[in-house]
């Protein structure tokens, strides 16, 4: 029997301490004032303090309840306060939170074994984030590309990276270097050299740019920040073949789409071949920071002690939680639930698309869903939050849904009740095509991914 952690919470009952906090709600919230004064202004956030979550819901300091269809941007795959995760955190926090990678801990080995079973790959390196995993994979690719006769400190002949248009891989220098979206990359130029971008799902462009100087091609199996676009099977197969022929690596960024999000353990498992490296993070430790590089024995054989490392990656608490997360996905048959709820969402969104002309296209794999609008999406995100629904907008025109794996049929119905109101009540805007703006700047490049 599948446990969904969907313990019902009354919509009128506030979260603990909410009444006390609400009494002074007319006064400026000191926590918000502190944030405004002391934090770097890197985020544009509403003036709301979120205090707790339970199952598929989040509560703010006034006790208002929100249906969470963003899931911490694909992190909270088990929702909030899953009882098995809470139990492990309490147990392990009282034992050892951090021991350092100078010593073995009780959970790294078993977690690595489980990840190799899920992925079909052979070896694991634990990092503290997805962007750190990206950088580590780039180091491995450069290492594999260097021939024995090419001395360290010189530019190896095989050093170039191919990445895809519309991509997003993270915020570190290595990650933004292979991120095509210019607003993330150009302010920090010059970035890591030796990167060239390939048109998304364009076989001819891939073949033209994939030469003997390429050490790796890195791609999101499904582009997330770019608007939920899957790599086509033809593109994947050709990238795999060229990487093999040229002695390069195929690196799959599964940080957002992996670990069950699509209804498979990994999104690349819909293809007939595996990558040389797969990168994961977001849901891995159920909200605790943990990422990983999964790779083959052939790649792992080139690394030796001291060549790469991390302080926080793979600590005992995070690894214990991650191991429990993987067990929960299997024990509660959540892949089956993901596929079923995905079908429910597709059906309902198709119905709404026939009713609201502003919905231009629906793209979905499992519980990774993009709703492309003909108008800018930000006002719909704001309206949704006011109505008690958390979603977000990516690439200006795509509403993104990343609900937790535990989502129930009743919660899907609640989503549609709220979302239809949002579509109907959000103030109308000029259509993007009428205002001179393109609702899909990469539409032509993505044509092969649709259908």
C-alpha positions in Angstrom: 0.0 0.0 0.0 1.4 3.3 -1.0 2.0 5.9 1.7 1.6 9.4 0.4 2.3 11.5 3.4 -0.9 13.4 2.6 -2.1 13.8 6.1 -4.9 16.3 5.8 -4.5 19.7 7.3 -7.6 21.9 7.7 -7.5 24.9 5.4 -8.8 27.1 8.3 -6.4 25.8 11.0 -3.2 27.9 11.1 0.2 26.4 11.4 1.7 26.4 15.0 2.3 29.9 16.3 0.6 31.4 13.3 -2.0 33.3 15.4 0.7 34.9 17.6 2.6 36.0 14.5 -0.5 37.3 12.8 -1.3 39.6 15.7 1.6 41.8 14.7 1.1 41.5 11.0 0.3 45.2 10.6 3.9 46.0 11.7 6.8 45.5 9.4 8.2 41.9 9.8 11.6 42.2 11.3 12.8 39.1 9.5 11.9 40.7 6.1 13.6 43.9 7.2 16.8 42.0 8.1 16.7 40.2 4.7 16.3 43.5 2.9 19.2 45.1 4.8 21.7 42.3 5.1 21.3 39.8 2.2 22.8 40.1 -1.2 20.0 41.2 -3.5 20.2 38.1 -5.7 16.5 37.0 -5.5 13.2 38.8 -6.3 10.9 37.4 -3.7 7.4 38.2 -2.4 7.1 39.7 1.1 6.0 36.5 2.7 7.8 34.3 5.2 7.3 30.6 4.7 7.6 28.7 8.0 6.8 25.0 7.4 5.5 22.4 5.2 3.5 19.2 5.5 3.0 16.7 2.7 2.2 18.6 -0.5 1.4 21.9 1.3 3.5 24.8 2.6 2.4 27.4 5.3 3.4 31.0 5.8 3.8 32.8 9.1 0.1 33.9 9.0 -1.1 30.3 8.7 -2.0 30.6 5.0 -1.8 27.2 3.2 -0.3 26.8 -0.3 -0.5 23.8 -2.6 3.1 23.2 -3.5 3.4 22.5 -7.2 6.9 23.8 -7.4 8.5 21.4 -4.8 11.4 23.7 -4.0 12.2 23.6 -7.7 12.2 19.8 -7.9 13.9 19.3 -4.6 11.0 18.3 -2.3 10.1 15.2 -4.2 8.6 13.6 -1.1 6.8 16.8 -0.2 7.5 18.2 3.3 8.1 16.4 6.6 7.8 12.9 5.3 7.8 10.8 8.4 10.5 8.4 7.3 12.8 11.3 6.3 12.1 13.1 9.6 12.9 9.9 11.5 16.3 9.4 9.8 17.3 13.1 10.2 16.5 12.9 14.0 18.4 9.7 14.4 21.5 10.6 12.4 21.7 14.2 13.6 22.2 12.8 17.1 25.0 10.5 15.8 27.2 12.4 13.4 26.3 15.3 11.0 29.8 15.6 9.5 32.9 13.4 9.7 34.9 14.7 6.6 36.0 12.6 3.6 39.2 11.7 5.3 37.2 8.8 6.8 34.6 6.4 5.7 31.1 6.8 7.0 28.3 4.2 7.3 26.2 5.5 4.4 28.4 6.5 1.4 29.1 3.0 0.2 25.5 1.7 0.5 24.1 4.8 -1.2 26.7 4.5 -4.0 25.7 0.9 -4.5 22.0 1.9 -4.8 22.7 4.7 -7.2 24.7 2.4 -9.5 21.8 -0.1 -9.4 19.4 2.6 -10.4 21.6 4.2 -13.1 23.4 1.2 -14.7 26.7 3.1 -14.1 29.6 1.9 -12.0 31.1 4.6 -9.7 29.9 7.6 -7.7 31.4 10.8 -6.4 29.4 12.8 -3.9 29.3 16.6 -4.2 27.4 19.2 -2.2 25.3 20.5 -5.1 24.4 20.1 -8.8 26.6 22.9 -10.0 29.6 21.4 -8.1 28.8 18.1 -9.8 28.8 19.9 -13.2 32.3 21.4 -12.5 33.6 18.0 -11.3 32.3 16.3 -14.5 34.1 19.0 -16.6 37.3 18.3 -14.8 36.9 14.6 -15.5 36.3 15.3 -19.2 39.4 17.4 -19.5 41.4 14.7 -17.6 40.2 12.0 -19.9 41.0 14.1 -23.0 44.6 14.7 -22.0 47.0 12.3 -23.7 50.0 10.9 -21.7 52.4 12.9 -23.9 50.6 16.2 -23.2 52.1 17.6 -20.0 50.0 19.0 -17.2 49.6 22.8 -17.4 49.3 22.9 -21.2 46.2 23.0 -23.2 45.4 19.5 -24.4 44.3 19.1 -28.0 41.1 17.4 -26.8 39.8 20.1 -24.4 36.6 21.6 -26.0 33.1 21.2 -24.7 29.9 21.1 -26.7 26.8 22.2 -24.9 23.3 23.0 -26.2 21.4 26.2 -27.0 18.9 27.1 -24.3 20.8 25.2 -21.7 21.2 25.9 -18.0 23.7 23.9 -15.8 24.3 26.0 -12.7 26.0 29.1 -11.3 29.6 28.3 -10.8 32.1 29.4 -13.4 32.3 26.0 -15.0 28.6 25.6 -15.1 27.8 29.0 -16.5 30.4 28.4 -19.2 28.3 25.6 -20.6 25.1 27.5 -20.0 23.9 29.0 -23.2 21.3 31.5 -21.7 23.2 34.8 -22.0 21.7 36.5 -19.0 23.4 33.9 -16.8 26.7 33.8 -18.6 27.7 37.1 -20.2 27.8 39.4 -17.1 30.7 37.2 -15.8 32.8 37.0 -19.0 35.4 35.9 -19.7 34.2 32.4 -18.6 35.9 29.1 -19.0 37.2 28.9 -22.6 36.7 26.1 -25.1 32.9 25.9 -25.1 30.7 25.9 -28.3 26.9 25.7 -28.4 25.0 23.3 -30.6 21.5 24.1 -31.8 19.0 22.0 -29.8 18.1 18.7 -31.4 19.9 19.7 -34.6 21.8 16.7 -35.9 23.5 18.6 -38.7 24.9 21.3 -36.4 26.0 18.6 -33.9 27.9 16.7 -36.6 29.5 19.9 -37.9 30.8 20.9 -34.5 31.8 17.5 -33.1 35.5 17.1 -34.0 38.6 15.5 -32.5 39.2 18.5 -30.1 35.9 17.8 -28.2 36.4 16.1 -24.8 32.7 16.0 -23.9 29.2 17.0 -24.9 27.1 18.0 -22.0 23.3 18.1 -22.2 20.2 18.2 -20.1 18.2 15.1 -21.0 15.2 17.4 -20.5 15.9 21.1 -20.4 14.3 22.5 -17.2 15.1 26.2 -16.9 14.9 26.4 -20.7 11.2 25.5 -20.6 10.8 21.7 -20.4 12.2 20.5 -23.7 13.4 16.9 -24.0 16.3 15.9 -26.1 15.1 13.8 -29.0 16.1 10.2 -29.3 17.7 10.9 -32.7 19.9 13.6 -31.2 20.8 11.5 -28.1 21.7 8.5 -30.3 23.9 10.6 -32.6 25.6 12.4 -29.7 26.3 8.9 -28.2 27.7 7.6 -31.4 29.9 10.7 -32.1 31.2 10.7 -28.5 32.3 7.1 -28.9 33.8 7.6 -32.3 35.7 10.7 -31.2 36.9 9.4 -27.8 34.8 12.0 -26.0 32.3 11.8 -23.1 28.6 12.1 -23.2 27.5 13.9 -20.0 23.8 13.8 -19.0 22.7 16.6 -16.7 19.8 14.9 -14.8 19.9 17.4 -11.9 16.3 18.4 -12.4 14.9 15.5 -14.5 16.6 12.6 -12.8 15.8 10.3 -9.8 12.3 9.5 -10.7 10.9 12.8 -11.9 9.9 11.4 -15.3 8.5 8.2 -14.0 11.8 6.4 -14.7 14.8 6.3 -12.3 16.7 8.5 -14.9 15.3 10.3 -17.9 18.0 8.9 -20.2 16.6 5.4 -19.6 14.1 6.0 -22.3 17.0 5.8 -24.8 18.8 2.6 -25.8 22.2 3.8 -24.6 23.7 5.2 -21.4 25.9 8.3 -20.9 29.5 8.2 -19.7 28.6 10.5 -16.8 25.2 11.3 -15.2 24.8 14.2 -12.8 22.2 14.4 -10.0 21.3 16.6 -7.1 18.0 18.3 -6.3 15.8 15.6 -4.8 18.6 13.2 -3.8 18.7 14.0 -0.1 15.1 15.2 0.3 16.0 18.8 0.8 19.5 18.5 2.3 22.3 19.6 0.0 23.8 16.7 -1.9 24.8 16.1 -5.5 26.6 13.3 -7.2 28.6 12.3 -10.3 27.8 8.9 -11.6 30.2 7.4 -14.1 31.7 4.4 -15.7 34.6 2.3 -14.6 36.6 3.5 -17.6 36.3 7.1 -16.5 36.8 6.3 -12.8 40.0 4.5 -13.6 41.7 7.8 -14.6 41.2 9.5 -11.2 43.5 9.1 -8.3 43.6 10.4 -4.7 44.1 14.1 -4.4 42.9 14.9 -7.9 39.4 16.0 -6.8 37.6 16.4 -3.6 35.0 18.3 -1.6 34.4 19.2 2.0 30.7 18.8 2.5 29.8 16.3 -0.2 28.7 12.8 1.1 28.4 13.6 4.8 26.8 10.9 6.9 23.5 12.7 7.6 22.9 13.7 4.0 23.8 10.2 2.7 21.6 8.5 5.3 18.7 10.7 4.2 19.4 10.1 0.5 19.5 6.3 1.0 16.1 6.5 2.7 14.8 8.7 -0.1 15.7 6.0 -2.7 14.1 3.3 -0.6 10.9 5.3 -0.2 10.6 5.7 -4.0 10.8 2.0 -4.3 8.8 1.0 -1.3 5.9 3.3 -2.0 5.9 2.6 -5.7 6.2 6.3 -6.4 7.3 5.8 -10.1 3.9 4.3 -10.7 2.2 7.2 -8.9 4.3 9.7 -11.0 3.1 8.1 -14.2 -0.5 8.0 -13.1 -0.6 11.6 -11.9 1.2 12.8 -15.0 -1.5 11.3 -17.1 -4.1 13.1 -14.9 -2.3 16.4 -15.3 -1.9 16.0 -19.1 -5.6 15.3 -19.5 -6.7 18.2 -17.4 -4.2 20.6 -19.0 -5.4 19.6 -22.4 -8.9 20.4 -21.4 -7.9 23.8 -20.1 -5.9 24.5 -23.3 -9.1 24.1 -25.3 -10.8 26.6 -23.0 -8.0 29.2 -22.7 -6.4 30.4 -25.9 -3.4 31.8 -24.1 -2.1 28.2 -23.5 0.0 27.7 -26.6 1.6 24.3 -25.8 1.9 21.7 -23.0 5.2 19.8 -22.7 5.4 17.1 -20.0 7.4 14.0 -19.0 6.2 12.6 -15.7 5.9 15.3 -13.1 8.0 17.8 -15.1 5.5 20.0 -16.9 5.8 23.1 -18.9 2.8 25.2 -20.0 3.8 27.7 -22.6 1.7 30.8 -22.8 1.3 33.4 -25.5 1.7 36.1 -22.8 4.3 36.6 -20.1 3.8 34.1 -17.2 4.9 36.2 -14.2 1.5 37.7 -13.5 0.0 34.1 -13.4 2.6 33.1 -10.9 1.7 36.0 -8.7 -2.0 35.4 -9.0 -1.5 31.7 -8.2 0.3 32.5 -5.0 -2.4 34.8 -3.9 -4.9 31.9 -4.5 -2.8 29.5 -2.5 -0.9 27.7 -5.3 2.9 27.7 -5.8 4.2 27.4 -9.4 6.8 29.4 -11.2 7.7 30.8 -14.7 10.8 30.0 -16.7 12.0 31.6 -19.9 9.4 34.3 -19.5 6.5 32.4 -21.1 6.5 28.9 -19.6 4.7 28.1 -16.4 6.6 25.2 -14.8 5.0 22.5 -12.6 7.2 20.3 -10.4 4.8 18.7 -7.9 6.1 16.1 -5.4 6.1 12.4 -6.3 3.6 11.8 -3.5 0.9 14.0 -5.1 -2.6 12.4 -4.9 -5.5 12.4 -7.3 -7.4 14.7 -4.9 -4.5 17.2 -4.8 -4.4 17.2 -8.6 -8.1 18.1 -8.6 -7.4 20.9 -6.1 -4.7 22.1 -8.4 -7.0 22.3 -11.4 -9.7 24.1 -9.3 -7.1 26.8 -8.3 -5.3 26.9 -11.7 -8.5 27.5 -13.7 -9.3 30.4 -11.5 -5.8 31.8 -12.0 -6.1 31.6 -15.8 -9.5 33.3 -15.7 -8.8 36.0 -13.1 -5.2 37.1 -14.0 -5.5 40.5 -15.7 -5.3 40.1 -19.4 -2.1 41.2 -21.2 -1.2 41.9 -24.8 -0.3 38.8 -26.7 3.4 38.4 -27.1 3.2 38.2 -30.9 1.3 41.5 -30.9 3.8 43.3 -28.7 6.8 42.4 -30.8 8.1 39.8 -28.3 8.4 36.2 -29.1 6.8 33.8 -26.7 9.2 31.1 -27.8 12.6 32.5 -28.8 14.0 29.1 -29.5 10.8 27.7 -31.1 12.5 26.7 -34.4 15.4 25.1 -32.6 13.0 23.0 -30.4 10.7 21.9 -33.2 12.3 18.4 -33.3 11.6 17.9 -29.6 7.9 18.3 -29.8 5.2 15.7 -30.3 
